[in-house]
Amino acid sequence: MVEKKATVAKKTATKKAAPKKTAVKKTVLALNAENAGFKAGDVYQALAAAEQALSVAEIAKAANISEEETLLGIGWLFKEGKIKDVDNKVVLA
């Protein structure tokens, strides 16, 4: 007599990929005249390209810089009289 072994289908556990944890990078904003001048240039270029009033968040996105860096550049440009505010947005003067 030949006995047949019943093969049991093994269930494979499906693993869901766990979301990757990314380290939050903290950037330190250099508060010096050179960096402020560069950020002012970035802000100015973003405003010139847009040709309209932009909010801080819109400028940051257009210039590809952080909002803190945007504020640094805006401060420089306000001091020089290059920009003005219109309805809580910034536009070239």
C-alpha positions as CSV (number, residue, x, y, z in Angstrom):
1,M,0.0,0.0,0.0
2,V,1.3,3.4,-1.0
3,E,0.4,6.2,1.2
4,K,0.1,9.6,-0.3
5,K,1.2,12.5,1.7
6,A,-1.1,15.4,1.5
7,T,0.7,18.6,0.8
8,V,-0.6,21.5,2.7
9,A,-0.4,24.8,0.9
10,K,1.4,27.2,3.1
11,K,-0.1,30.5,3.4
12,T,2.3,33.2,2.8
13,A,1.9,36.2,4.9
14,T,1.7,39.4,2.9
15,K,3.8,42.1,4.5
16,K,2.8,45.7,4.0
17,A,5.7,48.0,3.5
18,A,6.2,50.1,6.6
19,P,6.4,53.8,5.8
20,K,10.0,54.9,5.8
21,K,11.0,57.2,8.6
22,T,12.9,60.2,7.3
23,A,15.0,62.2,9.6
24,V,13.8,65.8,9.9
25,K,16.7,68.0,8.9
26,K,17.0,71.2,10.9
27,T,18.6,73.9,8.9
28,V,20.3,76.7,10.7
29,L,19.6,80.1,9.1
30,A,22.8,82.1,8.8
31,L,22.1,85.6,10.0
32,N,24.8,87.6,8.2
33,A,24.8,90.3,5.6
34,E,25.9,88.0,2.8
35,N,23.2,85.4,3.4
36,A,20.5,88.1,3.8
37,G,21.6,89.7,0.5
38,F,21.4,86.4,-1.3
39,K,17.9,85.7,0.1
40,A,16.8,89.2,-0.9
41,G,18.0,88.4,-4.4
42,D,15.9,85.2,-4.4
43,V,12.8,87.1,-3.2
44,Y,13.3,89.9,-5.7
45,Q,13.7,87.4,-8.6
46,A,10.5,85.5,-7.5
47,L,8.5,88.7,-7.4
48,A,9.9,90.0,-10.7
49,A,9.0,86.7,-12.4
50,A,5.5,86.7,-10.9
51,E,4.7,90.3,-11.8
52,Q,2.1,90.4,-9.1
53,A,1.8,90.6,-5.3
54,L,2.6,87.3,-3.6
55,S,2.3,86.1,0.0
56,V,5.3,84.9,2.0
57,A,4.4,81.2,1.3
58,E,4.0,81.9,-2.4
59,I,7.4,83.6,-2.6
60,A,9.1,80.8,-0.6
61,K,7.6,78.2,-3.0
62,A,8.6,80.2,-6.1
63,A,12.1,80.9,-4.9
64,N,12.6,77.4,-3.5
65,I,13.6,78.7,-0.1
66,S,12.1,78.4,3.4
67,E,9.7,80.9,4.8
68,E,12.2,82.0,7.3
69,E,14.7,82.7,4.5
70,T,12.0,84.5,2.6
71,L,11.3,86.8,5.6
72,L,15.0,87.6,5.9
73,G,15.1,88.6,2.2
74,I,11.8,90.6,2.5
75,G,13.3,92.5,5.5
76,W,16.3,93.5,3.4
77,L,14.2,94.6,0.5
78,F,11.8,96.6,2.7
79,K,14.8,98.4,4.2
80,E,16.0,99.3,0.8
81,G,12.6,100.4,-0.4
82,K,12.5,97.9,-3.2
83,I,9.2,96.3,-2.2
84,K,5.9,97.4,-0.6
85,D,2.9,95.6,0.9
86,V,-0.5,95.4,-0.7
87,D,-3.3,93.6,1.1
88,N,-0.9,91.6,3.3
89,K,1.1,90.5,0.2
90,V,4.4,91.8,-1.1
91,V,5.0,93.5,-4.5
92,L,7.9,95.2,-6.1
93,A,7.9,99.0,-5.5
